[in-house]
Amino acid sequence: MGRWPDKESIKKYAEIYYPAWVKRMQDHDLEFYTAIGDHEIGDNPWHGEKAELVSYFKRQFQKYLKMPLNGPLRMKGTAFWFIYDNTLFIAVDVFEKGAGPQGDIVPQVTGEQLEWFEQVITDNPGVRHIVVMGHTPILGPVEKESSSGLMLEGGQQSPLWQAMNKHGIDVYLCGEVHAITCTQADDVLQIAHGGLFGYNPKVNYLVGTVSGDRIDLELKEIEIINQGGKLWQEGTNRPQETVSIADAVKQKGFVTVGTATLDKTGTNKSPMNAAGCFDTTAGQ
């Protein structure tokens, strides 16, 4: 949970948790790019001395996760971009200094970072698709479970969303809420998804397959069983120590709960063949 109260504990536990997480990815030959979240900077809210520790938290993230150092001056390694399969991916650091309901850190993308964001897009005119990654949802409402429900300040009227609309972003990927909600506005598809082992009864992941002018999207989910005592860690918010999958569920494997296709051959950017979680008209 990253609830480390001082520099000594931040340094100590970052040295334990981050290399273990990286090793897990490497053991399965998974290349990874990580957008920084609130639990990498102590968990919200951030008042007084805790807010002052955020920059130190971010340095540990930068040190161990080793993301590309091509972000704005004070966010190298926490905001970054890369190109894969003719798709531009931009990860934003939505935790900026300021003043708001969460204290001295505000979920937003403004100023120097926003200028950098737009410049990255301008400097890469040849890409076919653009995907933005940020921790907090922007459009609401979204489903949530075991989450404080952080949202980007200003929502659809925020500078970041307006910039994404202006530059024709295809997909905004976010987490935070440990549940699935797909929402579209201004031709930008927001996908909030993820899970929380040790807490939630289900976890999920998203598969995106890029092929020329189209992106095929599939959300997959599985039920898990959280049981046993509490796993020790700093702070009082501790997950259950054992996660298992029932035999019948294991035989079925991950179940597809949503599919959609983004096809850019025409002028309509709405998801085609949207089903399940991607069908934003369901229930209307």
Beta strands, then each sheet from edge to edge (+ up, - down):
strand 1: 80-84
strand 2: 87-91
strand 3: 95-100
strand 4: 103-107
strand 5: 129-133
strand 6: 171-174
strand 7: 181-185
strand 8: 188-192
strand 9: 202-211
strand 10: 214-223
strand 11: 225-230
strand 12: 240-244
strand 13: 255-263
strand 14: 272-276
sheet 1: 1+ 2- 5- 6- 8- 7+
sheet 2: 3+ 4-
sheet 3: 9+ 10- 13+ 14-
sheet 4: 11+ 12-
end
